[in-house]
Amino acid sequence: MSVKIKCVTKELPNFSRTTAEIIPFLEIWLEGQEERFIRKVKKIFENAEVDKRYSIMDPALVFEKTSFEDKNDIYCKEVIKLGEKVLDKALKKAQWSPDELDFIITVSCTGIMIPSLDAYLINTLKLRQDIVRLPVTEMGCAAGISGIIYAKNFLKANPGKKAAVIAIESPTATFQLDDFSMANIVSAAIFGDGAACVLLSSDEDDEGVEILAEEMYHFYDNIDMMGFKLTNSGLQMVLNIEVPNTIASHFDTIVHPFLEKNNLKISDIDHLIFHPGGKKIIQIVEDLFLNHGKNIDDTKEVLKLFGNMSSATVLYVLERFIDKKPEKDSKGLMLSFGPGFSAQRILLKF
């Protein structure tokens, strides 16, 4: 019995700005700072390799001094809207009715809402009253793949069932106006908002991308590498500059043993579906994969077009691959990293 990814869809918030359009907002935000520091911040934005990003709120409001409560209220309202749209779009793409879903996983780390998003979707889209729900809130950028892993395990244990994974993030809602640290500046330069939905099935009649294997990898003694600190002003980004080097030092252990367990080598992988964490991470991983004759062009393109949308981003990369209809039986490796510090891996057969 196999578990397959039926389809992937994405949904974007209403507001968007190019990086060039955001620079004037930086000048207002950084007023009073040293000129040298202002030039450095602008350069970080200009060199982040993000041409455009989307937001649940107008950039003017992002750079306005408001409370955590105000920003989180916007997050809750807009996440519900995006969740409804992206799940409805996915169900129509798969030609499934809402009452066919048996399992719903919602993923987000950039706001706080109780009840969680899945409860709202059950009501608005009239999902079944006995649907099994799982909100995933604290796994950061890795959670898009984590959600697929949880769905796969549920479906493997329950043949003939269907699941939805909905990842929605709004990093702009976490921007700290009074924080001039490199972590806050770099995250603001690379992050954007977005939503994605993956539908999966263990029904033998459903066609799709087969999940061959999945695994998590946890780095010891790197708890403080990445995450959020809950402060009176909201969720404050924690982002260690050593993240790219830490990934590089563990790369062989993350990739090769996982493939070997499935009787594969990196040369057997046709498609690399990698989370675009940021320019430096992409450069390091690209160099590592280039040694094996691989590229991560789609990862770079997603970063350029949308920025890093935390858990949803790797699903945007996955959508690009699926929609290109890769050669039958070609294999793909999904890879993302997140707080903990951890790596998530999935082996796919198209």
Short mmCIF file of the C-alpha atoms (twelve columns), coordinates in Angstrom:
data_MODEL
# 
_entry.id   MODEL 
# 
loop_
_atom_site.group_PDB 
_atom_site.id 
_atom_site.type_symbol 
_atom_site.label_atom_id 
_atom_site.label_alt_id 
_atom_site.label_comp_id 
_atom_site.label_asym_id 
_atom_site.label_seq_id 
_atom_site.Cartn_x 
_atom_site.Cartn_y 
_atom_site.Cartn_z 
_atom_site.pdbx_PDB_model_num 
ATOM 1   C CA . MET A 1   0.000   0.000  0.000   1 
ATOM 2   C CA . SER A 2   1.514   3.331  -1.079  1 
ATOM 3   C CA . VAL A 3   0.851   6.913  -0.039  1 
ATOM 4   C CA . LYS A 4   0.773   9.475  -2.823  1 
ATOM 5   C CA . ILE A 5   0.768   13.247 -3.086  1 
ATOM 6   C CA . LYS A 6   -2.289  14.041 -5.179  1 
ATOM 7   C CA . CYS A 7   -1.602  17.745 -5.764  1 
ATOM 8   C CA . VAL A 8   -0.102  20.943 -4.375  1 
ATOM 9   C CA . THR A 9   -1.578  24.456 -4.541  1 
ATOM 10  C CA . LYS A 10  -0.466  27.844 -3.311  1 
ATOM 11  C CA . GLU A 11  -2.212  31.079 -2.310  1 
ATOM 12  C CA . LEU A 12  -0.700  34.527 -1.850  1 
ATOM 13  C CA . PRO A 13  -1.808  37.452 0.343   1 
ATOM 14  C CA . ASN A 14  -3.221  40.627 -1.189  1 
ATOM 15  C CA . PHE A 15  -0.263  42.923 -0.530  1 
ATOM 16  C CA . SER A 16  3.090   42.745 -2.301  1 
ATOM 17  C CA . ARG A 17  6.161   44.886 -2.809  1 
ATOM 18  C CA . THR A 18  9.397   44.548 -4.753  1 
ATOM 19  C CA . THR A 19  12.600  44.926 -2.803  1 
ATOM 20  C CA . ALA A 20  13.171  48.284 -4.513  1 
ATOM 21  C CA . GLU A 21  9.793   49.473 -3.210  1 
ATOM 22  C CA . ILE A 22  10.673  48.446 0.344   1 
ATOM 23  C CA . ILE A 23  13.906  50.481 0.512   1 
ATOM 24  C CA . PRO A 24  12.052  53.797 1.207   1 
ATOM 25  C CA . PHE A 25  10.357  52.146 4.200   1 
ATOM 26  C CA . LEU A 26  13.806  51.190 5.495   1 
ATOM 27  C CA . GLU A 27  14.920  54.806 5.338   1 
ATOM 28  C CA . ILE A 28  12.007  55.811 7.580   1 
ATOM 29  C CA . TRP A 29  12.569  52.872 9.956   1 
ATOM 30  C CA . LEU A 30  16.310  53.524 10.265  1 
ATOM 31  C CA . GLU A 31  16.053  57.300 10.726  1 
ATOM 32  C CA . GLY A 32  18.545  58.379 13.387  1 
ATOM 33  C CA . GLN A 33  20.844  55.369 12.911  1 
ATOM 34  C CA . GLU A 34  24.450  55.800 11.759  1 
ATOM 35  C CA . GLU A 35  24.763  56.319 8.003   1 
ATOM 36  C CA . ARG A 36  27.184  53.423 7.678   1 
ATOM 37  C CA . PHE A 37  24.687  51.099 9.391   1 
ATOM 38  C CA . ILE A 38  21.852  52.308 7.123   1 
ATOM 39  C CA . ARG A 39  23.942  51.559 4.025   1 
ATOM 40  C CA . LYS A 40  24.712  48.094 5.380   1 
ATOM 41  C CA . VAL A 41  21.036  47.290 5.998   1 
ATOM 42  C CA . LYS A 42  20.044  48.470 2.498   1 
ATOM 43  C CA . LYS A 43  22.802  46.334 1.014   1 
ATOM 44  C CA . ILE A 44  21.515  43.273 2.906   1 
ATOM 45  C CA . PHE A 45  18.054  43.790 1.377   1 
ATOM 46  C CA . GLU A 46  19.414  44.486 -2.109  1 
ATOM 47  C CA . ASN A 47  21.683  41.412 -2.069  1 
ATOM 48  C CA . ALA A 48  19.203  38.972 -0.519  1 
ATOM 49  C CA . GLU A 49  18.204  37.610 -3.963  1 
ATOM 50  C CA . VAL A 50  14.541  38.256 -3.172  1 
ATOM 51  C CA . ASP A 51  12.967  40.359 -5.927  1 
ATOM 52  C CA . LYS A 52  9.471   40.414 -4.464  1 
ATOM 53  C CA . ARG A 53  7.588   39.330 -1.388  1 
ATOM 54  C CA . TYR A 54  3.924   39.173 -0.356  1 
ATOM 55  C CA . SER A 55  2.333   40.242 2.922   1 
ATOM 56  C CA . ILE A 56  -0.921  39.882 4.848   1 
ATOM 57  C CA . MET A 57  -0.704  43.604 5.657   1 
ATOM 58  C CA . ASP A 58  0.358   46.753 3.877   1 
ATOM 59  C CA . PRO A 59  4.113   47.393 4.328   1 
ATOM 60  C CA . ALA A 60  3.263   50.770 5.857   1 
ATOM 61  C CA . LEU A 61  1.598   48.879 8.720   1 
ATOM 62  C CA . VAL A 62  4.524   46.464 9.028   1 
ATOM 63  C CA . PHE A 63  6.812   49.416 9.772   1 
ATOM 64  C CA . GLU A 64  4.276   51.114 12.048  1 
ATOM 65  C CA . LYS A 65  4.564   50.832 15.820  1 
ATOM 66  C CA . THR A 66  1.701   48.571 16.873  1 
ATOM 67  C CA . SER A 67  1.231   46.025 19.630  1 
ATOM 68  C CA . PHE A 68  1.746   42.283 19.457  1 
ATOM 69  C CA . GLU A 69  -2.012  41.952 19.918  1 
ATOM 70  C CA . ASP A 70  -2.721  44.178 16.906  1 
ATOM 71  C CA . LYS A 71  -0.372  42.263 14.608  1 
ATOM 72  C CA . ASN A 72  -1.575  38.889 15.850  1 
ATOM 73  C CA . ASP A 73  -5.208  39.887 15.284  1 
ATOM 74  C CA . ILE A 74  -4.364  40.596 11.634  1 
ATOM 75  C CA . TYR A 75  -2.494  37.301 11.439  1 
ATOM 76  C CA . CYS A 76  -5.497  35.322 12.716  1 
ATOM 77  C CA . LYS A 77  -7.965  37.022 10.378  1 
ATOM 78  C CA . GLU A 78  -5.809  36.701 7.255   1 
ATOM 79  C CA . VAL A 79  -4.589  33.151 7.951   1 
ATOM 80  C CA . ILE A 80  -8.202  31.949 8.063   1 
ATOM 81  C CA . LYS A 81  -8.898  33.609 4.687   1 
ATOM 82  C CA . LEU A 82  -5.781  32.139 3.094   1 
ATOM 83  C CA . GLY A 83  -6.505  28.716 4.578   1 
ATOM 84  C CA . GLU A 84  -10.012 28.640 3.129   1 
ATOM 85  C CA . LYS A 85  -8.789  29.702 -0.318  1 
ATOM 86  C CA . VAL A 86  -5.798  27.369 -0.583  1 
ATOM 87  C CA . LEU A 87  -7.648  24.270 0.685   1 
ATOM 88  C CA . ASP A 88  -10.652 24.964 -1.542  1 
ATOM 89  C CA . LYS A 89  -8.328  25.419 -4.523  1 
ATOM 90  C CA . ALA A 90  -6.550  22.130 -3.761  1 
ATOM 91  C CA . LEU A 91  -9.797  20.184 -3.377  1 
ATOM 92  C CA . LYS A 92  -11.028 21.493 -6.737  1 
ATOM 93  C CA . LYS A 93  -7.688  20.681 -8.383  1 
ATOM 94  C CA . ALA A 94  -7.908  17.106 -7.072  1 
ATOM 95  C CA . GLN A 95  -11.641 16.928 -7.822  1 
ATOM 96  C CA . TRP A 96  -12.321 15.909 -4.217  1 
ATOM 97  C CA . SER A 97  -15.266 17.057 -2.135  1 
ATOM 98  C CA . PRO A 98  -14.586 18.492 1.361   1 
ATOM 99  C CA . ASP A 99  -16.263 15.535 3.060   1 
ATOM 100 C CA . GLU A 100 -13.719 13.129 1.540   1 
ATOM 101 C CA . LEU A 101 -10.943 14.353 3.855   1 
ATOM 102 C CA . ASP A 102 -10.121 12.099 6.806   1 
ATOM 103 C CA . PHE A 103 -7.138  13.992 8.271   1 
ATOM 104 C CA . ILE A 104 -6.216  17.680 8.335   1 
ATOM 105 C CA . ILE A 105 -2.842  19.084 9.422   1 
ATOM 106 C CA . THR A 106 -2.335  22.841 9.702   1 
ATOM 107 C CA . VAL A 107 1.153   24.287 9.974   1 
ATOM 108 C CA . SER A 108 2.242   27.749 11.134  1 
ATOM 109 C CA . CYS A 109 4.801   29.261 13.530  1 
ATOM 110 C CA . THR A 110 4.391   33.003 12.900  1 
ATOM 111 C CA . GLY A 111 1.319   33.737 15.008  1 
ATOM 112 C CA . ILE A 112 -0.774  32.357 17.827  1 
ATOM 113 C CA . MET A 113 -4.404  31.299 17.531  1 
ATOM 114 C CA . ILE A 114 -6.560  28.998 19.667  1 
ATOM 115 C CA . PRO A 115 -8.692  27.385 18.288  1 
ATOM 116 C CA . SER A 116 -6.176  26.567 15.576  1 
ATOM 117 C CA . LEU A 117 -6.778  27.142 11.873  1 
ATOM 118 C CA . ASP A 118 -8.060  23.624 11.222  1 
ATOM 119 C CA . ALA A 119 -11.079 24.219 13.464  1 
ATOM 120 C CA . TYR A 120 -12.114 27.216 11.356  1 
ATOM 121 C CA . LEU A 121 -11.677 25.256 8.115   1 
ATOM 122 C CA . ILE A 122 -13.874 22.453 9.422   1 
ATOM 123 C CA . ASN A 123 -16.656 24.999 9.917   1 
ATOM 124 C CA . THR A 124 -16.269 27.173 6.822   1 
ATOM 125 C CA . LEU A 125 -15.678 24.366 4.302   1 
ATOM 126 C CA . LYS A 126 -17.987 21.913 6.082   1 
ATOM 127 C CA . LEU A 127 -15.392 19.189 6.505   1 
ATOM 128 C CA . ARG A 128 -16.576 16.019 8.192   1 
ATOM 129 C CA . GLN A 129 -17.370 16.230 11.885  1 
ATOM 130 C CA . ASP A 130 -15.224 13.155 12.583  1 
ATOM 131 C CA . ILE A 131 -12.146 14.427 10.728  1 
ATOM 132 C CA . VAL A 132 -8.871  13.946 12.618  1 
ATOM 133 C CA . ARG A 133 -7.002  17.245 13.105  1 
ATOM 134 C CA . LEU A 134 -3.414  18.050 13.994  1 
ATOM 135 C CA . PRO A 135 -2.088  21.615 14.336  1 
ATOM 136 C CA . VAL A 136 1.719   21.908 14.092  1 
ATOM 137 C CA . THR A 137 2.969   25.171 15.547  1 
ATOM 138 C CA . GLU A 138 6.614   25.079 16.591  1 
ATOM 139 C CA . MET A 139 8.743   23.466 13.870  1 
ATOM 140 C CA . GLY A 140 9.461   26.561 11.789  1 
ATOM 141 C CA . CYS A 141 10.738  26.194 8.237   1 
ATOM 142 C CA . ALA A 142 10.892  22.402 8.527   1 
ATOM 143 C CA . ALA A 143 7.178   22.014 9.266   1 
ATOM 144 C CA . GLY A 144 5.959   21.825 5.670   1 
ATOM 145 C CA . ILE A 145 7.828   18.554 5.230   1 
ATOM 146 C CA . SER A 146 7.034   17.527 8.820   1 
ATOM 147 C CA . GLY A 147 3.329   17.864 8.036   1 
ATOM 148 C CA . ILE A 148 3.702   15.603 5.001   1 
ATOM 149 C CA . ILE A 149 5.555   13.038 7.131   1 
ATOM 150 C CA . TYR A 150 2.768   13.022 9.744   1 
ATOM 151 C CA . ALA A 151 0.117   12.713 7.027   1 
ATOM 152 C CA . LYS A 152 2.009   9.883  5.346   1 
ATOM 153 C CA . ASN A 153 2.266   7.914  8.588   1 
ATOM 154 C CA . PHE A 154 -1.460  8.379  9.256   1 
ATOM 155 C CA . LEU A 155 -2.372  7.288  5.745   1 
ATOM 156 C CA . LYS A 156 -0.004  4.316  5.767   1 
ATOM 157 C CA . ALA A 157 -1.806  3.053  8.877   1 
ATOM 158 C CA . ASN A 158 -5.220  3.799  7.341   1 
ATOM 159 C CA . PRO A 159 -5.587  2.526  3.752   1 
ATOM 160 C CA . GLY A 160 -8.136  4.214  1.532   1 
ATOM 161 C CA . LYS A 161 -8.000  7.564  3.379   1 
ATOM 162 C CA . LYS A 162 -7.248  11.145 2.357   1 
ATOM 163 C CA . ALA A 163 -5.376  13.982 4.071   1 
ATOM 164 C CA . ALA A 164 -4.652  17.680 3.682   1 
ATOM 165 C CA . VAL A 165 -1.569  19.555 4.884   1 
ATOM 166 C CA . ILE A 166 -2.024  23.346 4.958   1 
ATOM 167 C CA . ALA A 167 1.023   25.519 5.668   1 
ATOM 168 C CA . ILE A 168 0.450   29.248 6.163   1 
ATOM 169 C CA . GLU A 169 3.061   31.690 7.405   1 
ATOM 170 C CA . SER A 170 3.309   35.437 7.963   1 
ATOM 171 C CA . PRO A 171 6.869   36.325 8.971   1 
ATOM 172 C CA . THR A 172 6.024   40.003 8.371   1 
ATOM 173 C CA . ALA A 173 3.731   39.810 11.419  1 
ATOM 174 C CA . THR A 174 6.810   39.013 13.533  1 
ATOM 175 C CA . PHE A 175 8.923   42.007 12.422  1 
ATOM 176 C CA . GLN A 176 10.288  43.852 15.477  1 
ATOM 177 C CA . LEU A 177 10.318  47.619 14.975  1 
ATOM 178 C CA . ASP A 178 12.678  48.323 17.897  1 
ATOM 179 C CA . ASP A 179 15.097  45.478 17.130  1 
ATOM 180 C CA . PHE A 180 18.104  46.497 15.032  1 
ATOM 181 C CA . SER A 181 19.907  43.159 15.403  1 
ATOM 182 C CA . MET A 182 21.254  41.301 12.398  1 
ATOM 183 C CA . ALA A 183 18.782  38.466 13.048  1 
ATOM 184 C CA . ASN A 184 15.803  40.820 12.704  1 
ATOM 185 C CA . ILE A 185 17.290  42.629 9.699   1 
ATOM 186 C CA . VAL A 186 18.311  39.489 7.784   1 
ATOM 187 C CA . SER A 187 14.956  37.804 8.427   1 
ATOM 188 C CA . ALA A 188 13.126  40.920 7.236   1 
ATOM 189 C CA . ALA A 189 15.266  40.924 4.081   1 
ATOM 190 C CA . ILE A 190 14.553  37.321 3.116   1 
ATOM 191 C CA . PHE A 191 11.097  36.467 4.484   1 
ATOM 192 C CA . GLY A 192 7.657   36.870 2.924   1 
ATOM 193 C CA . ASP A 193 4.128   35.587 3.570   1 
ATOM 194 C CA . GLY A 194 2.327   32.772 1.779   1 
ATOM 195 C CA . ALA A 195 0.174   29.659 1.979   1 
ATOM 196 C CA . ALA A 196 0.331   26.189 0.439   1 
ATOM 197 C CA . CYS A 197 -1.748  23.033 0.578   1 
ATOM 198 C CA . VAL A 198 -0.753  19.422 -0.139  1 
ATOM 199 C CA . LEU A 199 -3.369  16.702 -0.610  1 
ATOM 200 C CA . LEU A 200 -2.319  13.097 0.006   1 
ATOM 201 C CA . SER A 201 -4.055  9.757  -0.381  1 
ATOM 202 C CA . SER A 202 -3.699  6.072  0.490   1 
ATOM 203 C CA . ASP A 203 -6.551  5.203  -1.849  1 
ATOM 204 C CA . GLU A 204 -5.269  2.790  -4.521  1 
ATOM 205 C CA . ASP A 205 -7.419  4.501  -7.162  1 
ATOM 206 C CA . ASP A 206 -5.680  7.862  -6.657  1 
ATOM 207 C CA . GLU A 207 -2.711  8.716  -8.842  1 
ATOM 208 C CA . GLY A 208 0.094   11.016 -7.773  1 
ATOM 209 C CA . VAL A 209 3.682   11.316 -6.571  1 
ATOM 210 C CA . GLU A 210 4.561   8.350  -4.385  1 
ATOM 211 C CA . ILE A 211 6.311   8.867  -1.045  1 
ATOM 212 C CA . LEU A 212 8.981   6.157  -0.907  1 
ATOM 213 C CA . ALA A 213 10.583  7.090  2.417   1 
ATOM 214 C CA . GLU A 214 10.814  9.848  5.002   1 
ATOM 215 C CA . GLU A 215 13.056  10.662 7.928   1 
ATOM 216 C CA . MET A 216 13.910  13.408 10.390  1 
ATOM 217 C CA . TYR A 217 17.460  14.235 11.478  1 
ATOM 218 C CA . HIS A 218 18.186  16.106 14.709  1 
ATOM 219 C CA . PHE A 219 21.409  18.013 15.310  1 
ATOM 220 C CA . TYR A 220 22.738  17.671 18.854  1 
ATOM 221 C CA . ASP A 221 23.740  20.796 20.813  1 
ATOM 222 C CA . ASN A 222 22.299  23.334 18.360  1 
ATOM 223 C CA . ILE A 223 19.092  24.321 20.152  1 
ATOM 224 C CA . ASP A 224 19.809  28.052 19.881  1 
ATOM 225 C CA . MET A 225 20.542  28.127 16.142  1 
ATOM 226 C CA . MET A 226 17.068  29.164 14.988  1 
ATOM 227 C CA . GLY A 227 13.604  29.942 16.328  1 
ATOM 228 C CA . PHE A 228 11.505  32.635 17.971  1 
ATOM 229 C CA . LYS A 229 11.639  34.221 21.411  1 
ATOM 230 C CA . LEU A 230 8.234   35.294 22.708  1 
ATOM 231 C CA . THR A 231 8.595   38.887 23.935  1 
ATOM 232 C CA . ASN A 232 6.160   41.602 25.004  1 
ATOM 233 C CA . SER A 233 6.366   43.011 21.468  1 
ATOM 234 C CA . GLY A 234 5.785   39.674 19.745  1 
ATOM 235 C CA . LEU A 235 7.785   36.823 18.266  1 
ATOM 236 C CA . GLN A 236 11.431  37.877 18.031  1 
ATOM 237 C CA . MET A 237 13.535  36.073 15.438  1 
ATOM 238 C CA . VAL A 238 16.482  33.950 16.592  1 
ATOM 239 C CA . LEU A 239 18.840  33.268 13.671  1 
ATOM 240 C CA . ASN A 240 22.464  32.268 14.200  1 
ATOM 241 C CA . ILE A 241 24.934  33.250 11.477  1 
ATOM 242 C CA . GLU A 242 26.424  29.745 11.709  1 
ATOM 243 C CA . VAL A 243 23.278  28.060 10.321  1 
ATOM 244 C CA . PRO A 244 24.696  27.631 6.769   1 
ATOM 245 C CA . ASN A 245 28.019  26.260 8.043   1 
ATOM 246 C CA . THR A 246 26.242  23.909 10.449  1 
ATOM 247 C CA . ILE A 247 24.165  22.524 7.580   1 
ATOM 248 C CA . ALA A 248 27.294  22.091 5.472   1 
ATOM 249 C CA . SER A 249 29.144  20.225 8.228   1 
ATOM 250 C CA . HIS A 250 26.251  17.744 8.599   1 
ATOM 251 C CA . PHE A 251 25.384  17.481 4.925   1 
ATOM 252 C CA . ASP A 252 26.882  14.057 4.205   1 
ATOM 253 C CA . THR A 253 25.262  12.589 7.326   1 
ATOM 254 C CA . ILE A 254 21.882  14.090 6.427   1 
ATOM 255 C CA . VAL A 255 21.738  12.968 2.793   1 
ATOM 256 C CA . HIS A 256 23.816  9.887  2.018   1 
ATOM 257 C CA . PRO A 257 22.794  7.428  4.794   1 
ATOM 258 C CA . PHE A 258 19.122  8.237  4.117   1 
ATOM 259 C CA . LEU A 259 19.550  7.375  0.447   1 
ATOM 260 C CA . GLU A 260 21.622  4.293  1.220   1 
ATOM 261 C CA . LYS A 261 18.806  2.894  3.386   1 
ATOM 262 C CA . ASN A 262 16.702  2.997  0.237   1 
ATOM 263 C CA . ASN A 263 19.441  1.451  -1.932  1 
ATOM 264 C CA . LEU A 264 20.098  4.729  -3.700  1 
ATOM 265 C CA . LYS A 265 22.957  7.156  -4.257  1 
ATOM 266 C CA . ILE A 266 22.796  10.882 -4.951  1 
ATOM 267 C CA . SER A 267 23.411  10.069 -8.624  1 
ATOM 268 C CA . ASP A 268 20.043  8.261  -8.649  1 
ATOM 269 C CA . ILE A 269 18.172  11.441 -7.631  1 
ATOM 270 C CA . ASP A 270 16.732  13.399 -10.546 1 
ATOM 271 C CA . HIS A 271 15.065  16.308 -8.739  1 
ATOM 272 C CA . LEU A 272 16.207  18.322 -5.705  1 
ATOM 273 C CA . ILE A 273 13.264  19.928 -3.897  1 
ATOM 274 C CA . PHE A 274 15.101  22.072 -1.387  1 
ATOM 275 C CA . HIS A 275 13.770  24.709 1.023   1 
ATOM 276 C CA . PRO A 276 15.164  28.165 0.098   1 
ATOM 277 C CA . GLY A 277 16.180  29.300 3.565   1 
ATOM 278 C CA . GLY A 278 18.170  32.252 2.251   1 
ATOM 279 C CA . LYS A 279 20.969  33.252 -0.098  1 
ATOM 280 C CA . LYS A 280 23.840  31.872 2.005   1 
ATOM 281 C CA . ILE A 281 22.159  28.548 2.706   1 
ATOM 282 C CA . ILE A 282 21.313  28.172 -0.977  1 
ATOM 283 C CA . GLN A 283 24.903  28.929 -2.001  1 
ATOM 284 C CA . ILE A 284 26.349  26.364 0.384   1 
ATOM 285 C CA . VAL A 285 23.852  23.633 -0.509  1 
ATOM 286 C CA . GLU A 286 24.187  24.410 -4.211  1 
ATOM 287 C CA . ASP A 287 27.958  23.989 -3.984  1 
ATOM 288 C CA . LEU A 288 27.517  20.674 -2.173  1 
ATOM 289 C CA . PHE A 289 25.040  19.383 -4.756  1 
ATOM 290 C CA . LEU A 290 27.053  20.688 -7.714  1 
ATOM 291 C CA . ASN A 291 29.782  18.261 -6.701  1 
ATOM 292 C CA . HIS A 292 27.248  15.575 -7.571  1 
ATOM 293 C CA . GLY A 293 26.121  17.182 -10.829 1 
ATOM 294 C CA . LYS A 294 22.820  18.527 -9.446  1 
ATOM 295 C CA . ASN A 295 21.162  21.944 -9.417  1 
ATOM 296 C CA . ILE A 296 18.597  23.695 -7.228  1 
ATOM 297 C CA . ASP A 297 17.388  26.208 -9.801  1 
ATOM 298 C CA . ASP A 298 13.734  25.918 -8.767  1 
ATOM 299 C CA . THR A 299 14.665  26.608 -5.149  1 
ATOM 300 C CA . LYS A 300 16.479  29.792 -6.191  1 
ATOM 301 C CA . GLU A 301 13.536  30.880 -8.346  1 
ATOM 302 C CA . VAL A 302 11.036  30.470 -5.491  1 
ATOM 303 C CA . LEU A 303 13.238  32.594 -3.205  1 
ATOM 304 C CA . LYS A 304 13.475  35.238 -5.919  1 
ATOM 305 C CA . LEU A 305 9.731   35.369 -6.624  1 
ATOM 306 C CA . PHE A 306 8.331   35.012 -3.086  1 
ATOM 307 C CA . GLY A 307 11.081  35.086 -0.454  1 
ATOM 308 C CA . ASN A 308 11.348  32.573 2.375   1 
ATOM 309 C CA . MET A 309 7.804   31.834 3.593   1 
ATOM 310 C CA . SER A 310 8.996   29.500 6.362   1 
ATOM 311 C CA . SER A 311 7.149   26.144 6.317   1 
ATOM 312 C CA . ALA A 312 5.219   26.861 3.100   1 
ATOM 313 C CA . THR A 313 8.234   27.600 0.910   1 
ATOM 314 C CA . VAL A 314 9.429   24.092 0.107   1 
ATOM 315 C CA . LEU A 315 5.857   23.263 -0.914  1 
ATOM 316 C CA . TYR A 316 6.056   26.039 -3.536  1 
ATOM 317 C CA . VAL A 317 9.161   24.294 -4.883  1 
ATOM 318 C CA . LEU A 318 7.340   20.949 -4.853  1 
ATOM 319 C CA . GLU A 319 4.395   22.457 -6.778  1 
ATOM 320 C CA . ARG A 320 6.765   23.631 -9.518  1 
ATOM 321 C CA . PHE A 321 8.138   20.126 -9.968  1 
ATOM 322 C CA . ILE A 322 4.756   18.381 -9.953  1 
ATOM 323 C CA . ASP A 323 3.244   20.854 -12.399 1 
ATOM 324 C CA . LYS A 324 6.158   20.285 -14.804 1 
ATOM 325 C CA . LYS A 325 5.115   16.601 -14.935 1 
ATOM 326 C CA . PRO A 326 8.548   14.990 -14.491 1 
ATOM 327 C CA . GLU A 327 9.470   11.803 -16.294 1 
ATOM 328 C CA . LYS A 328 7.656   8.735  -14.941 1 
ATOM 329 C CA . ASP A 329 9.567   6.892  -12.174 1 
ATOM 330 C CA . SER A 330 12.086  9.733  -11.784 1 
ATOM 331 C CA . LYS A 331 13.064  10.333 -8.167  1 
ATOM 332 C CA . GLY A 332 13.085  13.471 -6.041  1 
ATOM 333 C CA . LEU A 333 14.612  14.394 -2.685  1 
ATOM 334 C CA . MET A 334 12.792  16.943 -0.505  1 
ATOM 335 C CA . LEU A 335 14.909  18.647 2.135   1 
ATOM 336 C CA . SER A 336 14.271  21.389 4.685   1 
ATOM 337 C CA . PHE A 337 15.762  22.651 7.943   1 
ATOM 338 C CA . GLY A 338 14.195  24.147 11.048  1 
ATOM 339 C CA . PRO A 339 14.431  24.913 14.769  1 
ATOM 340 C CA . GLY A 340 15.664  22.215 17.029  1 
ATOM 341 C CA . PHE A 341 17.998  22.167 15.026  1 
ATOM 342 C CA . SER A 342 16.660  19.600 12.557  1 
ATOM 343 C CA . ALA A 343 16.486  18.436 8.958   1 
ATOM 344 C CA . GLN A 344 13.495  16.763 7.326   1 
ATOM 345 C CA . ARG A 345 13.834  14.475 4.297   1 
ATOM 346 C CA . ILE A 346 11.369  12.815 1.947   1 
ATOM 347 C CA . LEU A 347 12.125  10.530 -0.999  1 
ATOM 348 C CA . LEU A 348 9.646   10.785 -3.868  1 
ATOM 349 C CA . LYS A 349 8.890   8.824  -7.024  1 
ATOM 350 C CA . PHE A 350 7.137   10.772 -9.782  1 
# 
